[in-house]
Amino acid sequence: FGIVSGVKIINDVSGLTNDSKSLDVVKKYSTPVIVMHMPGTPRTMMKKNRYNDVILDVYDFLRERIKFLTQSGLKRENIIVDPGIGFGKDYIQNIKLIKNLSVFHSLGVPLMLGVSRKRFIESISNESLPKKRVGGTISATLLALSQGIRIHRVHDVHEVYQAARVFD
């Protein structure tokens, strides 16, 4: 079992909705958890990406998850949220979210962002190979840093870390 093996944080793309036992495990071990927004499942998410307003709809989902999780006994300080860039969002929806990340600070928990090598970068750069999207990853990460996002999930750790240090 992962937590017994030294896992320090859980990144749950379902927002702790796919497995009813996951909340009990997180509470039992007092493990920080990243709660991500994704409509549906990985198979259905792009069919369910209809939003009245992507920013407000994602915000409302994350606010409700935080409320549910804290009322269920999860410590607020163990909750990190992720708007789920690329998960059930098209190019325009992703860009709107990235440009408005600072809105999510009012949720009162840390934010994590995963823009590394995402397809929206291909839409801008015409670079089809994910490994060649480092520049776009760095650019999107710096935009997020400028909005106060301090937790980033990336593939190219050295390059992004160096860029973030220079940016700071």
Rosetta blueprint (number, residue, H / E / L):
1 F L
2 G L
3 I L
4 V L
5 S L
6 G L
7 V L
8 K L
9 I L
10 I E
11 N E
12 D E
13 V L
14 S L
15 G L
16 L L
17 T L
18 N L
19 D L
20 S L
21 K L
22 S H
23 L H
24 D H
25 V H
26 V H
27 K H
28 K H
29 Y H
30 S L
31 T L
32 P L
33 V E
34 I E
35 V E
36 M E
37 H L
38 M L
39 P L
40 G L
41 T L
42 P L
43 R L
44 T L
45 M H
46 M H
47 K H
48 K L
49 N L
50 R L
51 Y L
52 N L
53 D L
54 V H
55 I H
56 L H
57 D H
58 V H
59 Y H
60 D H
61 F H
62 L H
63 R H
64 E H
65 R H
66 I H
67 K H
68 F H
69 L H
70 T H
71 Q H
72 S L
73 G L
74 L L
75 K L
76 R H
77 E H
78 N H
79 I E
80 I E
81 V E
82 D E
83 P L
84 G L
85 I L
86 G L
87 F L
88 G L
89 K L
90 D L
91 Y H
92 I H
93 Q H
94 N H
95 I H
96 K H
97 L H
98 I H
99 K H
100 N L
101 L H
102 S H
103 V H
104 F H
105 H H
106 S H
107 L H
108 G L
109 V L
110 P L
111 L E
112 M E
113 L E
114 G L
115 V L
116 S L
117 R L
118 K L
119 R H
120 F H
121 I H
122 E H
123 S H
124 I H
125 S H
126 N L
127 E L
128 S L
129 L L
130 P H
131 K H
132 K H
133 R L
134 V H
135 G H
136 G H
137 T H
138 I H
139 S H
140 A H
141 T H
142 L H
143 L H
144 A H
145 L H
146 S H
147 Q L
148 G L
149 I L
150 R L
151 I E
152 H E
153 R L
154 V L
155 H L
156 D L
157 V H
158 H H
159 E H
160 V H
161 Y H
162 Q H
163 A H
164 A H
165 R H
166 V H
167 F H
168 D L
